[in-house]
Amino acid sequence: MHGFTLLEMMVALVVASIMLTVATLNLMPNAQTVLRDESQRLAFLMENGAMSSQAGGQPLAWSGTGNSYRFWKRTKDGIWERIERDNLLHPRILPDTVRIGKVSFDGRSIEPGSLIVLSPELSAKDFRVSLLSNGMVSDIVGNGLGKVDVVAGRTP
């Protein structure tokens, strides 16, 4: 008679479930990974917005509050309007664990929802946007030349 004993089948199931648990834990993003990814995404979008603003000569801006942010463009009449339908600069909602923290522009704290201008001028101001997640902070830092970097790993 050929076949597996009950003990052999139980050992195979235990090994399979251990492997499945390890694979699941490795595939599930943790809070630090989510914060890092969202910070890098925001830095990329802000840097591209600044470059687009400089290349096209049209002022763009960013604003964020709570768990969402959006980009703005200035019309010929000088009115800021939301960018809604753009492949890159459309409004975004952050994952549940990530929130926008302190925002500063030109060295001063600004109110949530205020605009950070990504000016086409070379005299653009420095800015800093903090993203918060489970006691961790990641700062997105931009300079007047359009360069945006992520400074991660701080705790409040």
Residue pairs with C-beta under 8 A, 6 or more apart in sequence:
4 12
29 37
31 97
31 133
31 134
31 136
32 133
32 136
34 95
34 97
34 98
34 133
35 97
35 98
35 131
35 133
35 134
35 136
35 138
35 152
36 138
36 150
36 152
38 94
38 95
38 98
38 131
38 138
39 131
39 138
39 139
39 140
39 150
39 152
40 150
42 69
42 129
42 131
42 140
43 140
43 148
43 149
43 150
44 148
45 71
45 88
45 89
46 62
46 116
46 118
46 129
46 140
46 142
46 148
47 142
47 146
47 147
47 148
48 88
48 89
49 60
49 62
49 71
49 89
49 118
50 60
50 118
50 119
50 124
50 142
50 146
50 148
51 146
52 58
52 60
53 59
53 60
53 118
53 119
53 120
54 120
54 122
54 146
56 120
57 120
58 73
58 74
58 120
59 73
59 74
59 117
59 118
59 119
59 120
60 71
60 72
60 73
60 74
60 83
60 89
60 117
60 118
61 71
61 72
61 73
61 74
61 80
61 115
61 116
61 117
61 118
62 69
62 70
62 71
62 72
62 115
62 116
62 118
62 129
63 69
63 70
63 72
63 113
63 114
63 115
63 116
64 70
64 100
64 103
64 112
64 113
64 129
65 100
65 112
65 113
66 99
66 100
66 112
67 93
67 94
67 95
67 96
67 98
67 99
67 100
68 91
68 92
68 93
68 94
69 91
69 92
69 94
69 100
70 82
70 83
70 90
70 91
70 92
71 82
71 83
71 86
71 89
71 90
71 91
72 80
72 81
72 82
72 83
72 115
73 80
73 81
73 83
74 80
74 81
75 81
80 115
82 91
83 89
83 90
83 91
84 90
84 91
94 100
94 131
97 133
97 134
98 131
98 132
98 133
99 131
99 132
99 133
100 112
100 129
100 130
100 131
100 132
101 129
101 130
101 131
101 132
101 137
101 156
102 109
102 128
102 130
103 109
103 110
103 112
103 114
103 116
103 127
103 128
103 129
103 130
104 110
104 127
104 128
105 114
105 116
105 117
105 125
105 126
105 127
106 125
106 126
106 127
107 126
110 116
116 127
116 129
116 142
117 124
117 125
118 124
118 142
118 146
119 125
122 144
122 145
123 144
124 144
124 145
124 146
125 144
126 141
126 142
126 143
126 144
127 141
127 142
128 139
128 140
128 141
128 142
129 139
129 140
130 137
130 138
130 139
130 140
131 137
131 138
131 139
131 140
132 156
135 155
135 156
136 152
136 153
136 154
136 155
137 154
137 155
137 156
138 150
138 151
138 152
138 153
138 154
139 150
139 151
139 152
139 154
140 148
140 149
140 150
140 151
141 148
141 149
141 150
141 151
142 148
142 149
